[in-house]
Amino acid sequence: MNDVQQVQEAKNRFSEVIERALRDGPQVVTRHGRPVVQVVALDAAVARAVGAEDGFVQYLLDAPKGDDLPAPVRRSRRTPPLLGA
C-alpha cells in the first residue's frame, strides 16, 4: 500500500513515514500535489550494496574523536604587506 502525503506533513512526521515504509511499503511524498519522492525500506541486499554492512560504520565509530585529533596549525589573519611598498 502506498501512502501519499505532502512534504510538510512528511517532514513533521518523518519517523512515522519511516515506520510506515517498513511496515506497509513505499511512502510517496508530494509537493504541490505532484509526487516528488518515495521513501522505501532497504532490504538486506540493498543495505549491503550501499555499504551499510561492509564495516564502514565501524570505521567511522573507530575514527579519532576530539582530543585524539592533532591541534590545527594557527596562522595569522593579518594581511601580509604588499611587495615593493
Secondary structure, DSSP 4 states (H G I P E B T S, - for coil): --EEEEHHHHHHTHHHHHHHHHHH--EEEEETTEEEEEE-PPPHHHHHHTTTTSSHHHHHHHS--GGGSPPPPP---SPPPPTT-
